[in-house]
Amino acid sequence: MSDLRFRVVEAAFRRKAEEVVYPSERPSLYFAKNVFNREKMHKYLPAQAYEKLIDSIDNGMPLSRSTADAIAAGMKQWAIDMGATHYTHWFHPLTEGTAEKHDAFVEPDGKGGMIEEFSGKLLIQQESDASSFPNGGIRNTFEARGYSAWDVSSPAFIVDDTLCIPTIFIAYTGESLDYKAPLLKSLDAVNKAALDVCHYFYPDVKKIYTYLGWEQEYFLVDEGLYAARPDLLLTGRTLMGHESSKNQQLEDHYFGAIPTRVLEFMKELEIEALKLGIPVKTRHNEVAPNQFELAPIYEECNLANDHNLLIMALMRKLARKHGFRVLLHEKPFKGVNGSGKHNNWSLGTDTGILLMAPGKTTEDNLRFITFIVNVLMAVYRHNGLLKASISSATNAHRLGANEAPPAIISSFLGTQLSLILEHLENSNSDDLDIAGKQELKLNIARIPELLIDNTDRNRTSPFAFTGNRFEFRAVGSEANCASAMLALNAAVAEQLKLFKAEVDAKIAEGKDKFTAILDIIRKTIKVCKPIHFDGNGYSDEWKEEARRRGLDCETSVPLIFDNYLKPESIKMFESTGVMNRKELKARNEVKWETYTKKIQIEARVLGDLAMNHIIPVATKYQTSLIDNVYKIKDLFPAEKAAYLSSKNMELIEEIAKCTIAIKEQVDHMIEARKVANRISSEREKAIAYHDTVVPKLEEIREYIDNLELIVDNEMWTLPKYRELLFIR
């Protein structure tokens, strides 16, 4: 190991986390301690303001200015009592992260002093520079104004000394510039569409909730080693590095004993998460070395999404206290599994019914099948769009890599549910015995006694049914869950509206309600059958089969993004009120530009490292070999010297071959970037980067990784995989 790498490793080993004082009470006693939840609202708000705020949260009722002032006063007092000195509007710009601008509560009192002040106006609205965030051309640089507006459905919380108020972010002209605004609209669209269908079965239901339970995978590396890898520091992944002799092939890391240092980090992370009301429940080692996972109990989708963004910020902050850096890139290390974020998605009623859970009565199970089939139809109709919603320059390294769902959207249902749908598809009206509106006998053995979790799990399925929910497994580790959720919600909302229109038309023709439902279900099962696949999604045979079925099999990320602007996608988003054409075009401009910039950064980093680190180190070692050859010739007779120096000569030639190839490929990559950068269209530029720059990254890496195996370990300046991937 080189002196430099020895020092950074030694520093990482010796570094100790700051002393953590763990709470002595049970977690249930400090859960949501830092959240302005209903308990605190009731305590700090006047009764009338509390009732109006709850009505706004539950029913969407508007708040008057006087009520907002009263809420702001109570929220400020709670925050000050908790030690807060500042407040911020906390929003989700199109960067996959969060944004905040902190303002102090203090205002001049007119007498030479200061007072704590926080009004309803400051609570409800704040102005930010909309041109400085990704906006896809909606705002010009000289048109800076944008607004953040309070999302009453997500409670305020305190981080350090700052009161954080969840908000949406919109342009001065009204278009959304964030993920939260369209997510909220998609939740409203699902509520309305699912409620109408739900009333076929349960007329008393008043609201439909969308639930999300995310599972967050991540890597930890020693901070000292991280600092010694410029590629990790600047891109989040290793752009070079030969795989370790031992990585995950023994399968001894998954669910293994959690390393002591990691467990200390996890414990503090859980404590701080619980204080913020994030119901974290599960922690464990993942498959790859240094890879871990945590997961909460599912929550309402908007809140769950806020909590996922919060947990990622907490992870980054607390990891450094424990001498780690957290890696959320989907593929930080080549040759071992990458990280995803499984999104467990479901629908439920205000009466406690999970719409995609089997029941004990025939009617309940008809409801179950109704919603399952409509979700499948939505996924089938918009499979390309759903793939676009989880696609990125970083997730492209993970999807389809025989470790994660393939880059083809399909749905796994399991044996029992598959048989039920197959029976319904092939049945006819003679198979049904309708004895009344509330009695429907399906000629399917034991359908009233379906069991939850009655299927195996298929890890190769991007969208798998898992008992009472669907697991969207293709979402990337560092992604904002809202991107996938708002697309799925909007697609399901559109399909449920179409389904209800078809059923109502059948009823208008004189058919019984449940017969009408079954007729449309039967037809829908036949149409969406191509999306149903229970086999091995990693196989080449499936790729060919998927093409025959008409599923989207595109693998180029810039081209996958085209799905957002297809007529059927624009129609779907506009008909559900989630986004309009202008917003969709702007978001695609952001997606293409972001893709280009990420590849551009990777190319520049790799080029710099290749020319300034790799080639000089390899040449230095090559020089030492050449010197050794000359010394052998001086020391030994010619015949013996030739024999002794032959192996060194092979290494000298191999190093020359690699360094020359690296220089040539770096030059070609730079030229490819120059050509691509002259393209004005963001779409065409992204395509050029995908087609001409990305392949060079892998070609250059191959030669560098070969040199890593040749060059003297003492000379190699960059920490290797065997050092990065095993926490001591």
HELIX and SHEET records of a PDB file:
HELIX    1   1 ASP A    3  ARG A   14  1                                  12    
HELIX    2   2 PRO A   27  TYR A   30  1                                   4    
HELIX    3   3 ARG A   38  TYR A   44  1                                   7    
HELIX    4   4 ALA A   47  ASN A   59  1                                  13    
HELIX    5   5 ARG A   65  ASP A   81  1                                  17    
HELIX    6   6 GLY A  120  ILE A  124  1                                   5    
HELIX    7   7 LYS A  180  CYS A  198  1                                  19    
HELIX    8   8 GLU A  223  ALA A  227  1                                   5    
HELIX    9   9 PRO A  230  THR A  235  1                                   6    
HELIX   10  10 THR A  260  LYS A  275  1                                  16    
HELIX   11  11 CYS A  301  LYS A  321  1                                  21    
HELIX   12  12 THR A  362  ARG A  381  1                                  20    
HELIX   13  13 ASN A  383  SER A  389  1                                   7    
HELIX   14  14 ASN A  395  HIS A  397  5                                   3    
HELIX   15  15 THR A  415  ASN A  426  1                                  12    
HELIX   16  16 SER A  429  ASP A  431  5                                   3    
HELIX   17  17 ILE A  447  GLU A  449  5                                   3    
HELIX   18  18 CYS A  481  ALA A  508  1                                  28    
HELIX   19  19 LYS A  513  VAL A  527  1                                  15    
HELIX   20  20 LYS A  529  ILE A  531  5                                   3    
HELIX   21  21 ASP A  540  ARG A  549  1                                  10    
HELIX   22  22 VAL A  557  ILE A  560  1                                   4    
HELIX   23  23 PHE A  561  LEU A  565  5                                   5    
HELIX   24  24 PRO A  567  THR A  576  1                                  10    
HELIX   25  25 ARG A  581  LEU A  609  1                                  29    
HELIX   26  26 ALA A  610  ILE A  614  3                                   5    
HELIX   27  27 ILE A  615  LEU A  635  1                                  21    
HELIX   28  28 ALA A  638  ASN A  677  1                                  40    
HELIX   29  29 GLU A  682  ALA A  688  1                                   7    
HELIX   30  30 TYR A  689  VAL A  693  3                                   5    
HELIX   31  31 VAL A  694  ILE A  710  1                                  17    
HELIX   32  32 TYR A  721  LEU A  724  1                                   4    
SHEET    1   A 5 HIS A 102  ALA A 104  0                                        
SHEET    2   A 5 HIS A  86  TRP A  90 -1                                        
SHEET    3   A 5 THR A 162  ALA A 171  1                                        
SHEET    4   A 5 ARG A 145  TRP A 150 -1                                        
SHEET    5   A 5 GLN A 125  ASP A 129 -1                                        
SHEET    1   B 4 HIS A 102  ALA A 104  0                                        
SHEET    2   B 4 HIS A  86  TRP A  90 -1                                        
SHEET    3   B 4 THR A 162  ALA A 171  1                                        
SHEET    4   B 4 PHE A 157  VAL A 159 -1                                        
SHEET    1   C 2 VAL A 106  PRO A 108  0                                        
SHEET    2   C 2 MET A 114  GLU A 116 -1                                        
SHEET    1   D 4 VAL A 280  ASN A 285  0                                        
SHEET    2   D 4 GLN A 291  PRO A 296 -1                                        
SHEET    3   D 4 ILE A 208  ASP A 222 -1                                        
SHEET    4   D 4 GLU A 299  GLU A 300 -1                                        
SHEET    1   E 4 VAL A 280  ASN A 285  0                                        
SHEET    2   E 4 GLN A 291  PRO A 296 -1                                        
SHEET    3   E 4 ILE A 208  ASP A 222 -1                                        
SHEET    4   E 4 PHE A 324  LEU A 327 -1                                        
SHEET    1   F 7 VAL A 280  ASN A 285  0                                        
SHEET    2   F 7 GLN A 291  PRO A 296 -1                                        
SHEET    3   F 7 ILE A 208  ASP A 222 -1                                        
SHEET    4   F 7 LYS A 341  THR A 349 -1                                        
SHEET    5   F 7 PHE A 470  PHE A 472 -1                                        
SHEET    6   F 7 PHE A 463  PHE A 465 -1                                        
SHEET    7   F 7 SER A 411  PHE A 412  1                                        
SHEET    1   G 2 ASP A 433  GLY A 436  0                                        
SHEET    2   G 2 GLU A 439  LYS A 441 -1                                        
END                                                                             
